[in-house]
């Protein structure tokens, strides 16, 4: 028996069967399990990781400001505009390099595409377990 609903993909409509729905559910459960394991491992190493991350932020100009401007709704161009509107003197190439650093270090990720380019978001596991934004905001005060 086939499930009759259809979901839209980039390439068009894809028929969904009971079997594929079960497969998707299984994949979601696996992802949740992997995320739980990540949280446990991150909590165990949190003090060491926070120290290393804080060193990185302390030694890289404007990295903190760029990280805190990332919010899952801003593109690189939006981040530049946001930081300039906040009174920070920053250039597009600098923001580009800081975004590359944050992505390479596993602190942010691409979350979609908007009118002005790729949208950037903080890694949820980093925020949830390490509370990095909270720590960086406290250091700025």
PyMOL commands that set and color helices and strands:
alter all, ss='L'
color gray80, all
select helices_A, chain A and resi 18-59+63-69+76-85+92-104+124-130+132-140
alter helices_A, ss='H'
color red, helices_A
select strands_A, chain A and resi 6-9+12-15+74-75+108-114+117-122
alter strands_A, ss='S'
color yellow, strands_A
deselect
rebuild
show_as cartoon
